[in-house]
Amino acid sequence: MKALPEVKVGVLNFQGAVSEHVEALNKTLKELNLKGQVLTVKTLEQLEEVKGLVIPGGESTTIGRLSAKELAPRIVERAASGMPILGTCAGLILMAKEVYDAKIGSVEQPLLRLMDMKAVRNFFGRQGESFEAPLTIPLLGREPFPGVFIRAPVVEKVWGEAEALATYNGKIVAVQQGRLLATVFHPELAEDLRLHKYLIKLVLDTL
């Protein structure tokens, strides 16, 4: 019987919900009975070690600026060569090809432009307007997924190879394009690990 390979996944570590994703990924590897490591990624050397990446929620402009000079070009190259990436909240914004702000309209910020989608920043309001809602995500099975929305964006439209995975009140809240995943909500703040498990499955498919 062939032994399962060791899985190394990373969480971009400039700002945002880094530790929560690290914890969720460690739990995921344990539940799947996989050997592996979860690394926080701040340098090119650390990025080269991982076979999958999470871009966490936080402040998308800050994360984009801090990663733009060195890491962003290589992330784009790795994505083009098939590395699975999960972007959550701010991570989704960075992965979008087009972005504007619900309050101020057009914005200038560094983007990875990895996915054929248009994101709207701050669509669901301020921190105090955060909420949770059960989401139907057929990819993850019949059981609703607990969506945690905190200053969440929304996806206005998708095109090309991008596909909407879930909606809330008629708005797109999760997208997949090949091995790229993006959600406007925070799966790392839910007890449900199915989205992280799906990311690990995509990583295993590349090994």
C-alpha distance (Angstrom), angle and dihedral (degrees) to the residues before:
residue distance angle dihedral
M1 . . .
K2 3.79 . .
A3 3.80 114.1 .
L4 3.78 116.6 -123.1
P5 3.82 112.8 -109.5
E6 3.79 121.8 -111.7
V7 3.78 110.3 -96.8
K8 3.80 120.9 -139.8
V9 3.78 116.0 -172.8
G10 3.78 129.6 170.8
V11 3.79 140.0 -150.2
L12 3.80 116.7 -148.6
N13 3.79 102.9 -115.9
F14 3.79 111.3 -157.2
Q15 3.79 102.2 98.6
G16 3.80 141.5 -27.5
A17 3.81 136.8 40.6
V18 3.81 96.0 -7.2
S19 3.81 101.2 136.6
E20 3.82 92.1 46.4
H21 3.80 91.6 56.4
V22 3.80 91.7 45.0
E23 3.80 89.7 53.7
A24 3.80 92.9 46.7
L25 3.81 92.3 48.9
N26 3.81 92.5 48.1
K27 3.81 89.4 51.6
T28 3.79 89.4 47.6
L29 3.80 94.0 53.2
K30 3.81 89.5 48.1
E31 3.82 93.7 49.5
L32 3.80 90.9 48.1
N33 3.81 89.9 48.1
L34 3.78 91.6 -125.0
K35 3.77 129.8 149.2
G36 3.75 111.5 -129.3
Q37 3.76 152.0 111.7
V38 3.76 134.7 -110.3
L39 3.81 110.6 -147.4
T40 3.77 130.7 -170.3
V41 3.80 108.6 -130.0
K42 3.79 124.1 -143.7
T43 3.80 102.8 134.5
L44 3.79 138.1 50.6
E45 3.79 89.5 -113.9
Q46 3.80 91.3 56.5
L47 3.80 91.4 46.0
E48 3.79 91.3 54.0
E49 3.81 90.1 55.9
V50 3.80 96.0 60.2
K51 3.80 130.7 77.7
G52 3.80 95.5 -162.0
L53 3.80 135.2 25.7
V54 3.79 140.2 -153.4
I55 3.80 120.0 -154.1
P56 3.81 102.7 -159.6
G57 3.76 134.3 -147.3
G58 3.79 119.3 -93.0
E59 3.80 129.9 97.7
S60 3.79 108.6 -19.9
T61 3.81 96.5 -157.9
T62 3.81 91.9 52.1
I63 3.81 94.2 46.3
G64 3.79 90.4 45.8
R65 3.80 94.6 50.5
L66 3.80 94.3 45.7
S67 3.80 92.9 49.9
A68 3.82 98.6 36.1
K69 3.80 100.1 86.2
E70 3.77 102.7 50.4
L71 3.78 115.0 -0.5
A72 3.79 104.3 37.9
P73 3.82 97.5 68.3
R74 3.79 91.0 49.8
I75 3.82 92.7 46.5
V76 3.80 87.8 54.9
E77 3.81 90.5 50.1
R78 3.80 92.7 47.8
A79 3.81 90.9 48.7
A80 3.80 90.3 50.7
S81 3.81 89.7 52.7
G82 3.80 91.7 52.6
M83 3.81 107.8 -90.9
P84 3.83 109.3 154.4
I85 3.81 114.4 -121.5
L86 3.81 130.8 -173.7
G87 3.80 116.4 -161.6
T88 3.81 118.4 -170.0
C89 3.83 125.1 -166.0
A90 3.82 102.2 -43.8
G91 3.80 87.0 21.1
L92 3.80 89.7 59.1
I93 3.81 90.2 52.0
L94 3.80 91.1 52.5
M95 3.81 91.8 49.4
A96 3.82 94.1 51.2
K97 3.80 122.0 99.5
E98 3.80 92.1 -143.9
V99 3.83 130.3 32.1
Y100 3.76 138.3 174.7
D101 3.80 134.4 167.3
A102 3.81 122.6 -109.9
K103 3.83 91.1 -138.9
I104 3.81 106.7 33.5
G105 3.79 103.5 24.1
S106 3.80 119.5 -141.4
V107 3.79 117.3 34.3
E108 3.79 135.5 -171.8
Q109 3.79 113.4 -138.4
P110 3.80 137.8 135.7
L111 3.81 112.2 -90.1
L112 3.79 133.7 -176.2
R113 3.83 89.6 -144.9
L114 3.79 92.9 -154.4
M115 3.81 101.5 141.3
D116 3.80 134.2 55.3
M117 3.80 96.2 -119.4
K118 3.79 142.0 104.2
A119 3.81 115.4 -132.4
V120 3.80 128.7 -160.2
R121 3.82 113.7 -149.6
N122 3.82 120.4 -138.4
F123 3.80 92.6 6.2
F124 3.80 94.4 148.2
G125 3.80 95.5 48.2
R126 3.78 135.0 -119.7
Q127 3.81 132.6 -19.9
G128 3.80 91.3 -89.3
E129 3.78 90.3 58.0
S130 3.81 93.1 60.1
F131 3.79 116.6 133.0
E132 3.80 145.1 167.2
A133 3.80 126.2 -123.9
P134 3.82 135.1 173.9
L135 3.80 110.9 -112.0
T136 3.78 130.4 -158.2
I137 3.80 107.9 -133.7
P138 3.83 107.7 169.4
L139 3.81 91.1 -168.5
L140 3.82 89.0 65.9
G141 3.80 97.8 44.5
R142 3.79 137.0 -98.0
E143 3.80 98.3 -57.6
P144 3.84 111.9 95.8
F145 3.80 115.4 -110.2
P146 3.84 116.5 -128.3
G147 3.80 104.4 -119.5
V148 3.82 114.3 -157.1
F149 3.82 109.4 -160.6
I150 3.84 116.9 -165.0
R151 3.81 116.6 169.0
A152 3.76 82.6 -32.2
P153 3.78 127.8 -171.8
V154 3.79 123.1 -142.9
V155 3.78 133.3 -141.2
E156 3.80 109.8 -116.3
K157 3.79 95.3 -169.6
V158 3.79 144.8 -14.1
W159 3.80 129.5 -151.1
G160 3.78 140.9 166.4
E161 3.78 112.0 23.6
A162 3.81 96.7 -13.5
E163 3.80 117.9 108.0
A164 3.80 128.9 -165.1
L165 3.81 110.4 -121.2
A166 3.81 99.3 -178.2
T167 3.79 141.9 6.2
Y168 3.79 135.7 -159.5
N169 3.80 119.4 -158.8
G170 3.79 88.5 -14.8
K171 3.83 94.1 -52.2
I172 3.81 123.0 116.6
V173 3.82 110.7 -113.5
A174 3.83 103.5 165.8
V175 3.81 131.0 37.6
Q176 3.80 137.4 -177.5
Q177 3.79 128.6 -163.5
G178 3.77 111.9 175.7
R179 3.81 106.2 -58.7
L180 3.80 92.3 -13.2
L181 3.81 119.0 101.3
A182 3.79 129.0 -176.2
T183 3.80 133.2 179.5
V184 3.79 131.6 -177.5
F185 3.82 89.1 -148.6
H186 3.81 130.8 67.3
P187 3.84 111.9 -106.1
E188 3.81 89.9 174.7
L189 3.82 89.4 67.4
A190 3.81 93.3 55.3
E191 3.78 125.2 78.7
D192 3.81 88.4 -129.1
L193 3.82 112.0 100.9
R194 3.80 98.8 -175.8
L195 3.80 95.5 108.1
H196 3.81 92.4 49.4
K197 3.81 88.9 46.4
Y198 3.77 89.7 53.5
L199 3.81 90.2 51.4
I200 3.81 90.1 52.3
K201 3.82 89.7 49.0
L202 3.81 89.0 54.8
V203 3.81 89.3 49.7
L204 3.81 92.0 50.0
D205 3.81 89.5 51.7
T206 3.83 88.7 60.9
L207 3.82 96.6 49.9
